[in-house]
Amino acid sequence: MPFNLNIDLRQLNTFLTVADTGSFSRASEKLFVAQPALSRQIRMLEESLNVEVFVRHGRGVVLTAAGELLYERARTLLQSLERTQADVTAVAGEVTGQVTLGLLPTVAHTFSGATIEEYRKRFPQVTLAVKSAMSGTLQQMVLQHRLNLAITYSHHGSQKNLRYRPLIEERFYLISPPDTKVSKLSEITLDEVMDLPLVLPEEKHGLRVRMEKEAAERNKSLNLALEVSAWPMLTDMVRRGLGYTILSSAAVHDMTTRSEVVAIPITSPEISRTLAIVTPMDLPSSVATLKLAEIIMQQVAIQVQAGIWNGKLLFDPKEIADTHKSPILHEDA
């Protein structure tokens, strides 16, 4: 049944900005709109809906229950309109829009740098933003539509409302300072690793959780030399001879090339992790997002084939040829 709803996109955008900033004055500055005009837009929105969307207080505003519902729906609506506009433009051959990519701190810099460089070269009209966080945080950000896609760990118990596209099963190595007895080894057992002074991330980090689990299964405790929250400090502490850490060989490829650290394969058993592209299940991916996924897969394949990334590809490189027809982001892993 047809109905009239006197709400325009400008009002919704203003509403979202006020909600995000928590203040009419800050929203006014951000939108370059005079505060009386901005207040009038919100008042017209509330009159159209016949409900208050904000509760005003001395320090700003907070959403009402109705406002919280409108916030989620309005954000999804505007994101959908942005994707539609970008996808329609892409039909004419020009890929546009905005894409926000999430990366793990421990994903190889050579990979992330090459991926971003190639994407910017091929699709200069797309605004690309890159955020770094731990795996669980990245997955939550994808669920909340704050990221269009992310590269994270794929593991048992993964979020049901996310789509996982496996990329690579990468092997873990012991990362050693150069010129030590350990650095001369061609391989090292996991039991031997447990006895070394280790430099590891804080407890909630996936790598730390994995190593604590491996130690518990062997009735051992980790020999923790240092706990470091910032990933670059892991390898810097190792380079300075303050301990050993555990990473993929790709994560330290540049450092091993410069002989700053040594990567030693861990055996008995080998340990590995699976990396995957993660996207929200409740929103279709835009053309710009699909193209980024395509380049990510290309770069993973290139680095595995070049021996930079030691791991097993979990997709057929032939799938990359046409993201619209392939299952890159259209099937569950």
Backbone torsions as a table, in degrees:
resi	resn	phi	psi	omega
1	MET	NA	124.9	-178.3
2	PRO	-62.0	147.0	175.3
3	PHE	-149.2	159.6	179.3
4	ASN	-106.4	130.5	177.5
5	LEU	-131.0	111.2	-172.7
6	ASN	-87.5	63.1	177.5
7	ILE	-125.1	130.6	177.2
8	ASP	-111.7	169.2	-175.5
9	LEU	-66.6	-30.6	179.0
10	ARG	-63.9	-40.0	177.9
11	GLN	-63.5	-41.8	179.5
12	LEU	-65.7	-40.9	178.8
13	ASN	-64.7	-40.7	176.8
14	THR	-63.0	-44.3	178.4
15	PHE	-57.5	-47.3	-179.4
16	LEU	-62.8	-39.5	-179.2
17	THR	-67.3	-42.1	176.6
18	VAL	-62.5	-43.0	179.9
19	ALA	-63.1	-42.6	-178.4
20	ASP	-68.1	-37.9	-178.1
21	THR	-87.4	-21.5	-179.8
22	GLY	72.8	16.4	-175.1
23	SER	-159.6	137.3	175.3
24	PHE	-66.9	-38.6	-177.8
25	SER	-67.2	-42.9	179.1
26	ARG	-68.0	-38.0	177.1
27	ALA	-64.4	-38.4	177.8
28	SER	-60.1	-43.5	178.5
29	GLU	-66.1	-40.2	-177.5
30	LYS	-69.0	-37.0	-177.1
31	LEU	-92.0	-6.2	-176.2
32	PHE	56.4	42.7	178.7
33	VAL	-124.0	135.2	178.8
34	ALA	-58.7	141.9	-174.9
35	GLN	-60.0	-39.2	177.7
36	PRO	-60.4	-39.4	179.2
37	ALA	-67.7	-38.8	178.8
38	LEU	-65.8	-43.2	178.2
39	SER	-62.4	-36.5	179.3
40	ARG	-64.9	-38.8	178.4
41	GLN	-62.5	-42.4	179.7
42	ILE	-67.4	-39.4	178.5
43	ARG	-62.8	-42.3	178.0
44	MET	-64.2	-38.0	177.6
45	LEU	-62.4	-45.9	-179.5
46	GLU	-65.5	-36.3	178.3
47	GLU	-67.6	-38.8	178.9
48	SER	-64.3	-37.1	-178.6
49	LEU	-89.2	-13.6	-177.8
50	ASN	58.6	41.7	-179.8
51	VAL	-157.8	150.3	175.1
52	GLU	-84.4	136.1	179.9
53	VAL	-105.3	-15.0	178.8
54	PHE	-130.3	148.3	167.1
55	VAL	-107.2	120.0	-178.9
56	ARG	-84.2	140.9	173.8
57	HIS	-145.4	179.5	-172.2
58	GLY	-60.8	-31.1	-176.3
59	ARG	-97.9	-1.6	-179.9
60	GLY	148.7	-134.3	-178.0
61	VAL	-139.6	155.5	170.7
62	VAL	-131.8	155.7	-178.4
63	LEU	-74.9	142.3	168.1
64	THR	-78.9	176.1	176.8
65	ALA	-60.8	-41.2	177.4
66	ALA	-66.0	-37.2	179.3
67	GLY	-65.6	-37.0	178.5
68	GLU	-64.1	-40.9	177.6
69	LEU	-65.0	-44.4	179.3
70	LEU	-62.5	-38.3	-179.0
71	TYR	-58.9	-49.2	-178.9
72	GLU	-63.6	-43.9	-178.7
73	ARG	-68.8	-41.5	-178.0
74	ALA	-66.8	-40.2	179.9
75	ARG	-64.0	-44.3	177.9
76	THR	-62.8	-41.4	-179.9
77	LEU	-62.4	-47.9	-177.7
78	LEU	-68.1	-36.7	176.0
79	GLN	-63.2	-40.4	178.7
80	SER	-64.7	-40.3	178.5
81	LEU	-65.7	-39.7	177.8
82	GLU	-62.6	-43.4	178.9
83	ARG	-64.8	-40.6	180.0
84	THR	-61.9	-45.6	178.9
85	GLN	-60.1	-45.4	-179.2
86	ALA	-66.0	-39.6	-178.3
87	ASP	-70.2	-37.6	176.8
88	VAL	-64.2	-41.0	176.6
89	THR	-62.7	-36.8	-178.3
90	ALA	-65.6	-25.2	177.7
91	VAL	-60.7	-33.0	179.5
92	ALA	-82.5	2.6	174.4
93	GLY	103.9	-4.1	-178.6
94	GLU	-113.2	115.8	179.0
95	VAL	-86.1	122.3	-179.0
96	THR	-130.9	-174.7	176.8
97	GLY	111.9	-164.3	-179.2
98	GLN	-128.3	138.9	177.0
99	VAL	-135.1	133.5	175.3
100	THR	-116.2	121.3	-175.9
101	LEU	-107.0	135.2	175.3
102	GLY	-107.1	133.9	-178.5
103	LEU	-128.9	145.0	171.0
104	LEU	-71.9	143.1	177.3
105	PRO	-59.0	-30.5	-175.8
106	THR	-89.3	1.3	172.9
107	VAL	-69.8	136.4	-172.5
108	ALA	-52.8	133.1	178.9
109	HIS	-63.2	-35.2	179.8
110	THR	-63.5	-35.5	178.9
111	PHE	-71.7	-51.3	-177.2
112	SER	-63.9	-40.4	178.8
113	GLY	-63.7	-44.8	179.9
114	ALA	-65.2	-38.1	179.8
115	THR	-64.2	-48.1	-178.8
116	ILE	-65.5	-41.9	179.5
117	GLU	-61.3	-44.8	-179.0
118	GLU	-66.8	-39.5	-179.4
119	TYR	-66.2	-43.8	179.1
120	ARG	-63.8	-35.2	180.0
121	LYS	-69.0	-40.4	-176.4
122	ARG	-84.1	-29.9	-175.8
123	PHE	-132.6	68.7	-175.4
124	PRO	-67.0	-18.0	-178.2
125	GLN	-83.2	-7.1	179.2
126	VAL	-90.3	133.0	174.0
127	THR	-85.0	115.0	-176.3
128	LEU	-108.7	128.0	174.1
129	ALA	-118.7	142.9	-177.9
130	VAL	-125.9	129.1	178.2
131	LYS	-123.7	146.7	-179.0
132	SER	-119.1	134.4	178.3
133	ALA	-164.1	172.9	177.4
134	MET	-73.0	163.9	-171.0
135	SER	-55.9	-49.3	-178.3
136	GLY	-62.1	-40.3	178.7
137	THR	-65.1	-42.7	178.9
138	LEU	-60.6	-42.2	-179.4
139	GLN	-65.5	-38.2	176.2
140	GLN	-64.5	-38.6	179.9
141	MET	-67.0	-34.6	175.0
142	VAL	-67.7	-43.1	177.8
143	LEU	-58.1	-38.1	-178.1
144	GLN	-85.3	4.3	-179.9
145	HIS	63.2	25.5	173.8
146	ARG	-87.7	-14.8	172.5
147	LEU	-127.5	140.9	175.5
148	ASN	-78.9	-35.6	174.6
149	LEU	-158.2	159.6	179.4
150	ALA	-145.2	156.6	172.3
151	ILE	-106.4	113.1	-175.5
152	THR	-137.1	176.6	171.6
153	TYR	-70.3	142.5	171.5
154	SER	-110.6	120.8	-174.7
155	HIS	-144.9	169.5	179.3
156	HIS	-59.4	135.6	-179.6
157	GLY	87.4	13.7	179.5
158	SER	-60.2	159.6	-176.9
159	GLN	-58.8	132.1	-178.2
160	LYS	-73.5	-23.0	-177.5
161	ASN	-92.8	13.6	176.8
162	LEU	-117.5	152.0	176.9
163	ARG	-103.2	128.2	-178.3
164	TYR	-112.1	127.9	175.1
165	ARG	-117.5	100.6	-175.9
166	PRO	-57.9	138.7	-179.7
167	LEU	-108.6	-56.3	-171.4
168	ILE	-155.2	142.2	168.8
169	GLU	-99.5	106.8	-174.7
170	GLU	-102.1	140.7	-176.7
171	ARG	-85.4	145.5	176.4
172	PHE	-90.2	145.5	178.1
173	TYR	-125.4	152.6	167.9
174	LEU	-80.5	128.0	179.0
175	ILE	-101.5	116.8	-171.5
176	SER	-116.1	150.6	168.7
177	PRO	-63.7	153.4	176.6
178	PRO	-73.2	161.5	173.7
179	ASP	61.2	40.6	170.0
180	THR	-120.8	167.3	177.2
181	LYS	-60.5	-40.4	-179.3
182	VAL	-64.3	-38.4	-176.4
183	SER	-64.0	-16.8	-179.5
184	LYS	-86.0	-9.1	-177.9
185	LEU	-73.3	147.0	175.6
186	SER	-85.5	-20.8	175.6
187	GLU	-161.5	165.8	-178.7
188	ILE	-147.8	140.3	-179.0
189	THR	-78.8	158.9	180.0
190	LEU	-65.5	-35.6	176.3
191	ASP	-60.8	-40.7	178.3
192	GLU	-66.8	-36.4	177.7
193	VAL	-60.6	-40.6	-176.9
194	MET	-62.1	-23.8	-178.3
195	ASP	-86.5	-9.1	-177.4
196	LEU	-86.3	151.8	174.2
197	PRO	-70.0	115.2	-171.8
198	LEU	-105.0	144.1	172.0
199	VAL	-106.5	112.7	-173.2
200	LEU	-132.3	160.3	176.6
201	PRO	-70.0	175.0	179.1
202	GLU	-65.1	167.6	-167.7
203	GLU	-59.7	-33.3	-176.2
204	LYS	-79.1	-7.6	179.4
205	HIS	-72.0	141.0	-176.7
206	GLY	-57.1	-39.6	179.9
207	LEU	-64.2	-42.8	179.6
208	ARG	-65.3	-44.0	178.9
209	VAL	-58.4	-42.7	-179.0
210	ARG	-63.5	-45.0	-177.5
211	MET	-70.0	-35.1	175.8
212	GLU	-62.7	-40.5	179.3
213	LYS	-64.2	-44.4	179.9
214	GLU	-62.9	-39.5	179.9
215	ALA	-66.4	-43.0	-178.8
216	ALA	-62.5	-37.8	179.3
217	GLU	-65.5	-20.0	179.9
218	ARG	-105.5	11.5	-178.3
219	ASN	54.6	41.9	179.6
220	LYS	-124.5	166.3	171.0
221	SER	-116.2	144.1	177.7
222	LEU	-65.8	139.5	174.8
223	ASN	-88.0	84.9	-172.6
224	LEU	-85.6	110.9	178.2
225	ALA	-82.7	-43.1	-179.2
226	LEU	-146.6	144.2	172.0
227	GLU	-111.8	121.1	-172.6
228	VAL	-125.9	126.7	-178.1
229	SER	-87.1	-28.6	-179.3
230	ALA	-91.8	121.9	-173.3
231	TRP	-57.2	-44.3	-178.5
232	PRO	-57.1	-25.7	179.7
233	MET	-71.9	-24.2	177.3
234	LEU	-56.3	-55.0	-176.4
235	THR	-73.2	-29.3	178.5
236	ASP	-67.8	-40.1	178.1
237	MET	-64.2	-38.2	177.2
238	VAL	-65.8	-45.3	179.8
239	ARG	-57.7	-33.2	-179.5
240	ARG	-83.2	-0.2	176.9
241	GLY	80.6	22.1	-176.6
242	LEU	-93.7	2.5	179.2
243	GLY	157.4	-169.8	-179.2
244	TYR	-122.8	156.9	173.7
245	THR	-136.9	179.7	-176.0
246	ILE	-130.1	120.2	-178.8
247	LEU	-150.5	175.1	171.1
248	SER	-76.4	158.2	178.3
249	SER	-66.3	-30.7	-179.9
250	ALA	-65.6	-33.8	-177.6
251	ALA	-64.3	-23.4	-178.5
252	VAL	-121.3	21.9	-175.2
253	HIS	-56.2	-47.1	-178.8
254	ASP	-63.9	-38.5	-178.9
255	MET	-70.5	-37.5	177.4
256	THR	-69.1	-34.7	177.2
257	THR	-62.0	-35.8	179.3
258	ARG	-88.6	5.1	179.7
259	SER	60.9	30.3	177.4
260	GLU	-83.2	-29.6	175.1
261	VAL	-142.3	169.8	178.5
262	VAL	-125.1	134.7	178.3
263	ALA	-104.3	120.3	-175.5
264	ILE	-116.0	125.4	-179.7
265	PRO	-60.5	135.9	175.9
266	ILE	-93.3	131.7	-178.5
267	THR	-126.3	173.1	173.2
268	SER	51.0	59.9	0.2
269	PRO	-99.8	168.8	167.6
270	GLU	-69.5	145.8	174.7
271	ILE	-123.7	145.4	-174.8
272	SER	-148.9	172.2	174.0
273	ARG	-140.0	155.9	178.7
274	THR	-107.0	127.0	174.8
275	LEU	-100.5	143.8	-177.8
276	ALA	-142.2	153.8	167.4
277	ILE	-81.1	130.7	-178.7
278	VAL	-119.1	130.6	177.6
279	THR	-135.1	158.7	178.4
280	PRO	-71.9	141.8	-178.6
281	MET	-80.5	-22.7	-173.7
282	ASP	-92.2	1.9	177.9
283	LEU	-132.6	135.2	175.0
284	PRO	-70.8	147.2	179.0
285	SER	-79.1	138.3	177.7
286	SER	-72.0	166.8	176.5
287	VAL	-59.6	-41.1	-179.9
288	ALA	-62.3	-38.0	178.0
289	THR	-68.7	-42.6	178.0
290	LEU	-60.9	-40.2	179.6
291	LYS	-66.5	-35.6	176.8
292	LEU	-66.9	-42.2	177.1
293	ALA	-59.8	-39.8	178.9
294	GLU	-60.8	-45.1	-178.7
295	ILE	-69.5	-36.8	176.0
296	ILE	-57.9	-46.9	-179.4
297	MET	-65.5	-38.9	177.0
298	GLN	-60.1	-45.4	-177.1
299	GLN	-68.5	-36.9	175.9
300	VAL	-61.4	-47.3	-179.2
301	ALA	-61.8	-43.0	-179.9
302	ILE	-60.8	-44.9	-175.5
303	GLN	-73.9	-30.2	174.5
304	VAL	-68.5	-45.5	-179.4
305	GLN	-64.5	-31.3	-179.7
306	ALA	-82.9	-5.4	-179.9
307	GLY	80.8	6.8	178.1
308	ILE	-74.6	-37.5	-177.7
309	TRP	-113.5	112.1	-178.1
310	ASN	-88.0	105.4	-179.3
311	GLY	-176.7	178.0	-178.8
312	LYS	-105.5	121.3	176.0
313	LEU	-63.3	137.3	-179.3
314	LEU	-109.7	21.6	175.7
315	PHE	-148.1	160.2	176.5
316	ASP	-87.3	119.4	-179.7
317	PRO	-53.2	-22.6	178.6
318	LYS	-65.7	-21.5	179.4
319	GLU	-64.6	-22.9	-173.7
320	ILE	-70.5	-18.9	-171.9
321	ALA	-56.1	-38.1	-177.1
322	ASP	-147.1	99.6	-176.3
323	THR	-65.1	-25.4	-177.9
324	HIS	-73.6	-24.5	-178.1
325	LYS	-106.6	-13.2	-177.9
326	SER	-94.0	167.9	-178.8
327	PRO	-87.3	23.5	-174.1
328	ILE	-52.9	-49.4	-179.4
329	LEU	-128.4	22.4	-173.5
330	HIS	-119.2	0.5	177.5
331	GLU	-133.5	157.7	173.0
332	ASP	-75.8	146.3	178.0
333	ALA	-69.8	NA	NA
